[in-house]
């Protein structure tokens, strides 16, 4: 059929596969929630159909309004938000709830794509750099003030899209160094970390001595960076101590193990690992998992849904799910790179990077590699806001890809 030319069957096929498998696993945890997720999925498909039959330029033309609307929804949480599980990041309408941060990511991706694809954009010009930082930073700052640290971390994904458009990789290196110093200083006496920073800096300076320009600005920058890193090393334990108790314990779990906090912040992780490990190679079978059916893991249908897969479908089922995500995300990156339109390309990179951040952080959290944060597994975790938001991004991108493939330009 000629009208079907340009529809990416592999991408949409994986989308349907992930959603259907997710509904089955949510149903295993809680039958009523599984039925509700099926309703959310049907709503998402209806919205996706509307997107697909609409004009492809609609989202590019309306990106500014969608972005502002998303930011206003976030700000509205402060006077009108409903606090759930210690976070005031929900709107409640009767028996329904909505998490606006999921939709703010869509607006940010569209706005960033619109600006970056403009004729005056150039990351080497300070105006362009500061503008994209503001586009990302405004909603991220509001999310941090809610506070929703997990969702704020996802906004880092937009810098991956900017890297494709010419952002220096040095910024990523600086970010990793500062994060590494902070985390290492919590496990090793800060004085040793500071000495290591000074030694490594000295070696790097010696290796590049003849290639460096030794003016006041360069010397001040190097000295300032070393002082900042040493200050962070000594300040990390103090920063940790000032965090709220539940956030502090979530970080300490990485160093002391979940058993040290088995009655508080380590409880979820302890039973999550138990569930995943007990699944063995092939799993215990659908709706046969003792941890899942015993409901030992709180929020198992949302952020910790992967442990249900591990227990019931085993290593093989978990590996297949991970492979599906990797192929799906890789497919979106590939299609994004093939776009003739810069707007389509940037939005595709934003979408794929958001998926990658959610996927990486969620699985790392469930397996104890990252601290516990409120990050759902895309398409898989229970929740209408998350499923609908990811589905909207899915159908926007595949609509853009469809239009791009059928464009004569």
LUMFI-974338 format. One record per residue (C-alpha): residue number from 0; residue in one letter; x, y, z. Coordinates in Angstrom, 1 decimal, padded with zeros to 4 digits, m for minus. Layout:
// residues N
PT pos code      x      y      z
PT NUM    A      X      Y      Z
...
END
This chain:
// residues 409
PT pos code      x      y      z
PT   0    X  000.0  000.0  000.0
PT   1    X  001.4  003.3 m001.1
PT   2    X  000.2  005.2  002.0
PT   3    X  002.2  002.9  004.2
PT   4    X  005.5  003.8  002.6
PT   5    X  007.6  005.7  005.1
PT   6    X  006.1  004.1  008.2
PT   7    X  008.9  002.6  010.2
PT   8    X  007.5 m000.9  010.8
PT   9    X  010.5 m002.0  013.0
PT  10    X  010.2  001.0  015.3
PT  11    X  006.4  000.9  015.7
PT  12    X  006.6 m002.9  016.0
PT  13    X  009.0 m002.6  019.0
PT  14    X  006.8  000.1  020.5
PT  15    X  003.7 m002.2  020.4
PT  16    X  005.8 m005.2  021.7
PT  17    X  007.1 m003.2  024.7
PT  18    X  003.7 m001.8  025.6
PT  19    X  001.9 m005.2  025.4
PT  20    X  004.6 m007.0  027.4
PT  21    X  004.4 m004.2  029.9
PT  22    X  000.7 m004.6  030.4
PT  23    X  001.1 m008.3  030.9
PT  24    X  003.7 m007.7  033.6
PT  25    X  001.7 m005.0  035.4
PT  26    X m001.3 m007.4  035.3
PT  27    X  000.9 m010.0  037.0
PT  28    X  001.6 m007.5  039.8
PT  29    X m001.9 m006.2  040.1
PT  30    X m004.8 m007.3  037.9
PT  31    X m006.8 m004.0  038.2
PT  32    X m003.8 m001.9  037.5
PT  33    X m003.0 m004.0  034.4
PT  34    X m006.6 m003.4  033.1
PT  35    X m006.2  000.4  033.7
PT  36    X m002.8  000.3  031.9
PT  37    X m004.6 m001.3  028.9
PT  38    X m007.1  001.6  029.0
PT  39    X m004.2  004.1  029.0
PT  40    X m002.6  002.2  026.1
PT  41    X m005.8  002.5  024.1
PT  42    X m006.0  006.2  024.8
PT  43    X m002.4  006.6  023.8
PT  44    X m003.1  004.8  020.5
PT  45    X m006.1  007.1  019.8
PT  46    X m003.9  010.2  020.5
PT  47    X m001.2  008.7  018.3
PT  48    X m003.7  008.2  015.5
PT  49    X m004.7  011.9  015.7
PT  50    X m001.0  012.9  015.6
PT  51    X m000.4  010.7  012.6
PT  52    X m003.3  012.0  010.5
PT  53    X m002.5  015.6  011.4
PT  54    X m000.1  018.1  009.8
PT  55    X  003.6  017.3  010.4
PT  56    X  004.4  021.0  010.7
PT  57    X  002.0  021.5  013.6
PT  58    X  004.5  020.6  016.3
PT  59    X  007.2  022.7  014.8
PT  60    X  005.0  025.7  014.5
PT  61    X  003.5  025.3  018.0
PT  62    X  006.6  024.3  019.8
PT  63    X  006.9  027.6  021.7
PT  64    X  003.3  027.5  023.0
PT  65    X  003.7  023.8  024.0
PT  66    X  007.0  024.6  025.8
PT  67    X  005.5  027.6  027.7
PT  68    X  002.5  025.5  028.6
PT  69    X  004.7  022.7  030.0
PT  70    X  006.7  025.2  032.1
PT  71    X  003.4  026.8  033.4
PT  72    X  002.1  023.3  034.3
PT  73    X  005.3  022.7  036.3
PT  74    X  005.0  026.1  038.1
PT  75    X  001.3  025.4  038.9
PT  76    X  002.4  022.4  041.0
PT  77    X  003.5  024.8  043.8
PT  78    X  000.0  026.1  044.6
PT  79    X m002.1  023.3  043.1
PT  80    X  000.0  020.2  043.2
PT  81    X m000.9  017.0  045.1
PT  82    X  001.8  015.5  047.3
PT  83    X  002.2  011.8  046.7
PT  84    X  005.0  009.7  048.3
PT  85    X  006.6  012.9  049.6
PT  86    X  006.8  014.7  046.3
PT  87    X  004.4  017.5  045.2
PT  88    X  004.7  016.7  041.5
PT  89    X  001.1  015.6  040.6
PT  90    X m002.2  017.1  039.7
PT  91    X m005.2  015.2  041.0
PT  92    X m008.5  015.3  039.2
PT  93    X m010.9  013.1  041.2
PT  94    X m009.5  009.5  040.9
PT  95    X m007.1  010.5  038.1
PT  96    X m003.6  012.0  038.5
PT  97    X m001.2  013.7  036.0
PT  98    X  002.5  014.2  036.3
PT  99    X  003.3  017.3  034.2
PT 100    X  007.0  016.8  034.1
PT 101    X  006.5  014.0  031.6
PT 102    X  004.8  016.5  029.2
PT 103    X  007.3  019.2  029.9
PT 104    X  010.0  017.0  028.4
PT 105    X  008.0  016.9  025.2
PT 106    X  007.7  020.7  025.1
PT 107    X  011.5  021.1  025.8
PT 108    X  012.4  018.7  023.1
PT 109    X  010.2  020.5  020.5
PT 110    X  011.4  024.0  021.6
PT 111    X  015.0  022.9  021.5
PT 112    X  014.5  021.3  018.0
PT 113    X  012.8  024.5  016.8
PT 114    X  015.6  026.8  018.0
PT 115    X  018.5  024.6  016.9
PT 116    X  017.1  024.2  013.4
PT 117    X  016.8  027.9  013.0
PT 118    X  019.1  029.7  010.5
PT 119    X  020.9  031.8  013.1
PT 120    X  021.8  028.9  015.4
PT 121    X  025.5  028.5  016.1
PT 122    X  026.8  026.9  019.3
PT 123    X  030.1  028.8  018.9
PT 124    X  028.2  032.0  019.4
PT 125    X  027.5  032.8  023.0
PT 126    X  023.9  033.9  022.3
PT 127    X  023.0  030.5  020.9
PT 128    X  024.8  028.6  023.7
PT 129    X  023.1  030.7  026.5
PT 130    X  019.7  030.4  024.7
PT 131    X  019.8  026.5  024.6
PT 132    X  021.0  026.4  028.2
PT 133    X  018.0  028.6  029.1
PT 134    X  015.6  026.4  027.2
PT 135    X  016.8  023.3  029.1
PT 136    X  017.6  025.0  032.4
PT 137    X  014.2  026.7  033.0
PT 138    X  012.1  023.6  033.3
PT 139    X  015.0  021.6  034.9
PT 140    X  015.3  024.3  037.6
PT 141    X  011.6  024.2  038.3
PT 142    X  011.6  020.4  038.5
PT 143    X  014.6  020.6  041.0
PT 144    X  012.6  023.0  043.2
PT 145    X  009.6  020.7  043.4
PT 146    X  011.9  018.7  044.3
PT 147    X  012.1  015.8  041.8
PT 148    X  015.8  015.1  041.4
PT 149    X  015.2  012.0  039.3
PT 150    X  013.2  013.8  036.6
PT 151    X  015.7  016.7  036.7
PT 152    X  018.5  014.2  035.8
PT 153    X  016.7  013.3  032.6
PT 154    X  017.1  016.8  031.3
PT 155    X  020.8  015.9  030.8
PT 156    X  019.6  013.9  027.8
PT 157    X  019.1  017.1  025.8
PT 158    X  022.8  017.8  026.0
PT 159    X  023.4  014.5  024.0
PT 160    X  021.3  016.0  021.2
PT 161    X  023.3  019.2  021.4
PT 162    X  026.5  017.2  021.2
PT 163    X  025.4  016.0  017.8
PT 164    X  024.8  019.6  016.8
PT 165    X  028.4  020.7  017.8
PT 166    X  028.5  021.0  021.6
PT 167    X  032.0  020.4  022.9
PT 168    X  032.5  017.0  024.5
PT 169    X  034.6  018.7  027.1
PT 170    X  031.5  019.7  029.0
PT 171    X  030.6  016.1  029.5
PT 172    X  034.1  015.3  030.7
PT 173    X  033.9  018.2  033.2
PT 174    X  030.6  016.9  034.5
PT 175    X  031.8  013.4  034.9
PT 176    X  034.9  014.6  036.8
PT 177    X  032.9  016.7  039.2
PT 178    X  030.4  013.8  039.8
PT 179    X  033.2  011.4  040.3
PT 180    X  035.0  013.6  042.8
PT 181    X  031.7  014.0  044.8
PT 182    X  031.0  010.2  044.9
PT 183    X  034.5  009.1  045.6
PT 184    X  034.9  011.6  048.4
PT 185    X  032.0  009.9  050.2
PT 186    X  033.9  006.6  050.4
PT 187    X  037.5  007.9  050.7
PT 188    X  038.9  010.5  053.1
PT 189    X  038.6  013.9  051.2
PT 190    X  042.2  014.8  051.8
PT 191    X  043.3  011.8  049.7
PT 192    X  040.9  012.7  046.9
PT 193    X  042.1  016.3  047.0
PT 194    X  045.8  015.2  046.8
PT 195    X  044.9  012.9  043.9
PT 196    X  043.3  015.8  042.1
PT 197    X  046.4  017.9  042.5
PT 198    X  048.7  015.1  041.4
PT 199    X  046.7  014.3  038.3
PT 200    X  046.4  018.0  037.4
PT 201    X  050.2  018.4  037.8
PT 202    X  050.8  015.4  035.5
PT 203    X  048.4  016.7  032.8
PT 204    X  050.0  020.2  033.0
PT 205    X  053.5  018.7  032.7
PT 206    X  052.5  016.6  029.7
PT 207    X  051.0  019.6  027.9
PT 208    X  053.3  022.3  029.2
PT 209    X  054.7  023.4  025.8
PT 210    X  051.3  023.4  024.1
PT 211    X  049.5  025.6  026.7
PT 212    X  049.3  029.4  026.6
PT 213    X  050.4  030.6  030.0
PT 214    X  048.5  033.9  030.2
PT 215    X  046.5  035.2  033.2
PT 216    X  043.2  033.8  032.0
PT 217    X  044.6  030.2  031.5
PT 218    X  046.4  030.2  034.8
PT 219    X  043.3  031.5  036.6
PT 220    X  041.2  028.9  034.9
PT 221    X  043.5  026.0  035.9
PT 222    X  043.9  027.2  039.4
PT 223    X  040.2  027.8  039.8
PT 224    X  039.3  024.3  038.6
PT 225    X  041.7  022.7  041.0
PT 226    X  040.4  024.7  043.9
PT 227    X  036.8  023.9  043.0
PT 228    X  037.5  020.2  042.8
PT 229    X  039.4  020.2  046.1
PT 230    X  036.7  022.2  047.7
PT 231    X  034.1  019.7  046.4
PT 232    X  036.1  016.8  047.8
PT 233    X  036.1  018.4  051.3
PT 234    X  032.5  019.6  050.9
PT 235    X  030.9  016.3  049.7
PT 236    X  030.4  014.7  053.2
PT 237    X  028.9  018.0  054.4
PT 238    X  026.6  018.2  051.4
PT 239    X  025.5  014.6  052.0
PT 240    X  024.8  015.3  055.7
PT 241    X  022.5  018.2  054.8
PT 242    X  020.4  016.2  052.4
PT 243    X  016.9  015.0  053.6
PT 244    X  017.2  011.7  055.4
PT 245    X  015.7  009.5  052.7
PT 246    X  017.9  011.0  050.0
PT 247    X  021.0  010.7  052.1
PT 248    X  020.2  007.0  052.8
PT 249    X  019.6  006.3  049.1
PT 250    X  023.2  007.4  048.4
PT 251    X  024.7  005.6  051.4
PT 252    X  023.1  002.4  050.2
PT 253    X  025.6  002.3  047.3
PT 254    X  028.5  002.2  049.8
PT 255    X  027.1  000.3  052.8
PT 256    X  024.7 m002.1  051.0
PT 257    X  021.0 m002.4  051.1
PT 258    X  021.0 m004.6  054.2
PT 259    X  022.3 m001.8  056.3
PT 260    X  019.0  000.1  055.5
PT 261    X  016.7 m002.9  055.1
PT 262    X  013.9 m001.3  057.0
PT 263    X  014.1  002.1  055.3
PT 264    X  015.7  003.1  052.0
PT 265    X  017.3 m000.3  051.2
PT 266    X  014.1 m002.3  051.5
PT 267    X  013.0 m001.9  047.9
PT 268    X  016.4 m002.7  046.6
PT 269    X  016.9 m005.7  048.8
PT 270    X  013.7 m007.4  047.6
PT 271    X  014.2 m006.2  044.0
PT 272    X  017.6 m008.0  043.9
PT 273    X  016.0 m011.0  045.6
PT 274    X  013.3 m011.2  042.9
PT 275    X  015.7 m010.7  040.0
PT 276    X  018.2 m013.3  041.4
PT 277    X  015.5 m015.9  042.2
PT 278    X  014.4 m015.9  038.6
PT 279    X  017.4 m017.9  037.5
PT 280    X  017.9 m018.6  033.8
PT 281    X  014.3 m019.0  032.6
PT 282    X  012.3 m017.6  035.5
PT 283    X  009.6 m019.0  037.7
PT 284    X  006.8 m018.5  035.1
PT 285    X  004.1 m016.0  034.5
PT 286    X  002.3 m015.0  037.7
PT 287    X  004.4 m017.6  039.6
PT 288    X  006.9 m015.3  041.2
PT 289    X  006.8 m015.4  045.0
PT 290    X  008.2 m011.9  045.6
PT 291    X  005.9 m010.4  042.9
PT 292    X  002.7 m012.2  044.1
PT 293    X  003.6 m011.6  047.7
PT 294    X  003.9 m007.8  046.9
PT 295    X  007.1 m007.5  048.9
PT 296    X  008.4 m004.6  046.7
PT 297    X  006.5 m001.4  047.1
PT 298    X  005.8  000.4  043.8
PT 299    X  006.7 m002.8  042.0
PT 300    X  004.3 m001.9  039.2
PT 301    X  006.0  001.5  038.6
PT 302    X  009.7  002.2  039.0
PT 303    X  010.6 m001.4  040.1
PT 304    X  008.6 m003.3  037.4
PT 305    X  011.9 m004.7  036.0
PT 306    X  012.3 m007.0  039.0
PT 307    X  009.0 m008.7  038.0
PT 308    X  010.5 m009.5  034.6
PT 309    X  013.6 m010.9  036.3
PT 310    X  011.7 m013.1  038.6
PT 311    X  009.0 m014.4  036.2
PT 312    X  011.0 m014.5  032.9
PT 313    X  014.5 m015.0  034.3
PT 314    X  017.8 m014.0  032.8
PT 315    X  016.7 m014.9  029.2
PT 316    X  013.5 m012.8  029.4
PT 317    X  015.3 m009.9  031.0
PT 318    X  018.1 m010.1  028.3
PT 319    X  015.5 m010.1  025.5
PT 320    X  013.7 m007.0  027.1
PT 321    X  017.0 m005.2  027.4
PT 322    X  017.9 m006.1  023.8
PT 323    X  014.5 m004.8  022.6
PT 324    X  015.1 m001.5  024.3
PT 325    X  018.6 m001.2  022.8
PT 326    X  017.5 m002.0  019.3
PT 327    X  014.5  000.4  019.7
PT 328    X  016.6  003.3  021.0
PT 329    X  019.3  002.6  018.4
PT 330    X  016.7  002.6  015.7
PT 331    X  015.4  006.0  016.7
PT 332    X  019.0  007.4  016.7
PT 333    X  019.5  005.9  013.2
PT 334    X  016.3  007.3  011.8
PT 335    X  017.0  010.7  013.4
PT 336    X  020.4  010.8  011.6
PT 337    X  018.7  010.1  008.3
PT 338    X  016.3  013.0  008.5
PT 339    X  016.6  015.7  005.8
PT 340    X  015.0  018.3  008.2
PT 341    X  017.2  019.6  011.1
PT 342    X  014.1  020.0  013.3
PT 343    X  013.2  016.3  012.8
PT 344    X  016.8  015.3  013.5
PT 345    X  017.2  017.2  016.7
PT 346    X  013.8  016.1  018.0
PT 347    X  014.7  012.5  017.2
PT 348    X  018.0  012.8  019.1
PT 349    X  016.2  014.4  022.1
PT 350    X  013.6  011.6  022.1
PT 351    X  016.1  008.8  021.8
PT 352    X  018.3  010.4  024.5
PT 353    X  015.4  010.7  026.9
PT 354    X  014.6  007.1  026.4
PT 355    X  018.2  006.1  027.0
PT 356    X  018.4  008.1  030.2
PT 357    X  015.2  006.6  031.6
PT 358    X  016.2  003.1  030.6
PT 359    X  019.8  003.4  032.0
PT 360    X  018.9  005.0  035.3
PT 361    X  015.8  002.8  035.9
PT 362    X  017.7 m000.5  035.4
PT 363    X  020.7  000.8  037.3
PT 364    X  018.5  001.8  040.2
PT 365    X  016.6 m001.6  040.3
PT 366    X  019.9 m003.5  040.3
PT 367    X  021.6 m001.3  042.9
PT 368    X  024.1  000.5  040.5
PT 369    X  022.5  003.9  041.0
PT 370    X  020.6  005.5  044.0
PT 371    X  016.9  005.1  044.0
PT 372    X  015.2  007.9  042.2
PT 373    X  011.7  008.3  040.7
PT 374    X  012.5  007.3  037.1
PT 375    X  009.9  005.1  035.3
PT 376    X  010.9  002.5  032.7
PT 377    X  009.6  003.9  029.4
PT 378    X  006.3  002.2  028.2
PT 379    X  006.8 m000.4  030.9
PT 380    X  006.1  001.2  034.3
PT 381    X  002.5  001.7  035.3
PT 382    X  001.1  005.2  034.9
PT 383    X m001.1  007.0  032.4
PT 384    X  001.1  010.2  032.4
PT 385    X  004.3  008.3  031.6
PT 386    X  002.8  006.0  028.9
PT 387    X  000.8  008.8  027.2
PT 388    X  003.8  011.2  027.2
PT 389    X  006.2  008.6  025.8
PT 390    X  003.6  007.6  023.2
PT 391    X  003.1  011.2  022.1
PT 392    X  006.8  011.6  021.6
PT 393    X  006.8  008.2  019.7
PT 394    X  004.1  009.2  017.3
PT 395    X  005.4  012.7  016.8
PT 396    X  008.8  011.3  015.8
PT 397    X  007.4  008.6  013.5
PT 398    X  005.0  011.1  012.0
PT 399    X  008.0  013.4  011.3
PT 400    X  009.9  010.4  009.9
PT 401    X  007.0  009.5  007.7
PT 402    X  006.7  013.0  006.3
PT 403    X  010.4  013.2  005.8
PT 404    X  010.5  010.0  003.8
PT 405    X  007.6  011.2  001.6
PT 406    X  009.0  014.7  001.1
PT 407    X  010.1  015.7 m002.4
PT 408    X  012.7  018.1 m001.0
END
